[in-house]
Structures are given as C-alpha cells and as structure tokens.
C-alpha cells in the first residue's frame, strides 16, 4: 500500500489539488465577498439612519387622518361643482344645436 502511494504520489497530489481548487471555487461563487458585505452593511445603516422614529410615524398618522377629514368635507362641494359643470355643458350643447 505504501509502495503504491509512493508510486502514484504525483497523481494523488494532482487529484487533491484539483479537489481543493473546486471547493474554493464553489465557496467563492456561493458566498458574498467581504467588500460586497461591507457595502451592503453601509447601505442598511444609511437606510436605518433615515427611518422615522415612532413619534414621526404618529405625527404622520395624525396628518393623514386630518387630510381624510378635509377630503370628506370637500366632497359635497365637489358634487355641487360637478352638477354646475354638467349644466353648463348641457347649456352649451343646446346652444350649439340651435345655431346650426
């Protein structure tokens, strides 16, 4: 057995080097590089630093509620304006038919 290993040592070394090269290539293609990881970590920190806190969320929620109330208050006036615009359009169409 030892004699076979000594006779085929170059072949065994070649196979071992090839196997290790394949493992390194596989691991390199599977896992992210350190630079990519650091860049991603910096982006996450930047996003986290720009995130609003709970008080800002609460203020935004209150403003949205107030805007909903304002929109509901304007809705009847918009219906009145729509009816007036429809009547003006109808009047213009009737006048244009009479001119022909």
C-alpha positions in Angstrom: 0.0 0.0 0.0 2.8 2.4 0.9 4.6 1.5 -2.2 1.5 2.2 -4.4 1.1 5.7 -2.7 4.8 6.5 -3.3 4.5 5.4 -7.0 1.3 7.5 -7.5 2.2 10.4 -5.3 2.1 12.9 -8.2 -1.3 11.7 -9.3 -2.6 11.8 -5.7 -1.3 15.3 -5.3 -2.9 16.4 -8.6 -6.2 15.0 -7.6 -6.0 16.6 -4.1 -5.1 20.0 -5.6 -8.0 19.7 -8.1 -10.4 18.8 -5.4 -9.3 21.8 -3.2 -9.5 24.1 -6.2 -13.1 23.0 -6.9 -14.0 23.5 -3.2 -12.5 27.0 -3.2 -14.2 27.9 -6.5 -17.6 26.6 -5.2 -17.3 28.5 -1.9 -16.2 31.7 -3.7 -19.2 31.6 -6.0 -21.6 30.7 -3.2 -20.7 33.2 -0.6 -20.5 37.0 -0.8 -17.2 38.8 -0.9 -16.2 40.9 2.1 -16.4 44.1 0.1 -19.9 43.3 -1.1 -20.9 42.5 2.5 -19.4 45.8 3.8 -21.1 47.8 1.1 -24.5 46.2 1.9 -24.0 46.8 5.6 -23.3 50.5 4.9 -26.5 50.8 2.8 -28.5 49.2 5.6 -27.0 51.6 8.1 -27.9 54.6 5.8 -31.5 53.4 5.5 -31.8 52.8 9.2 -30.5 56.3 9.9 -33.1 57.9 7.6 -36.0 55.9 9.0 -38.6 57.9 11.0 -39.0 57.1 14.7 -42.3 56.2 16.4 -43.1 59.9 17.1 -42.8 60.8 13.5 -45.0 57.9 12.5 -47.6 59.0 15.0 -47.5 62.6 13.6 -47.8 61.3 10.0 -50.8 59.1 11.1 -52.5 62.2 12.6 -51.9 64.3 9.5 -53.3 61.6 7.3 -56.4 61.4 9.5 -56.8 65.2 9.2 -56.5 65.0 5.4 -59.1 62.3 5.2 -61.5 64.6 7.2 -60.7 67.5 4.9 -61.3 65.4 1.8 -64.7 64.2 3.2 -65.6 67.9 3.9 -64.8 69.0 0.3 -66.7 66.1 -1.3 -70.2 67.7 -1.2 -68.8 70.9 -2.7 -67.2 68.9 -5.5 -70.5 67.3 -6.2 -72.1 70.8 -6.5 -69.3 71.9 -8.8 -69.8 68.8 -10.9 -73.5 69.4 -11.2 -72.9 73.0 -12.2 -70.3 72.0 -14.8 -72.8 69.4 -16.2 -75.5 72.0 -16.5 -73.1 74.5 -18.3 -72.0 71.8 -20.7 -75.6 70.8 -21.4 -76.5 74.5 -22.0 -73.5 74.9 -24.4 -74.6 71.8 -26.3 -78.2 73.0 -26.6 -77.0 76.4 -27.8 -74.6 74.8 -30.4 -77.6 72.7 -31.8 -79.7 75.8 -32.1 -77.0 77.7 -34.1 -76.9 75.0 -36.8 
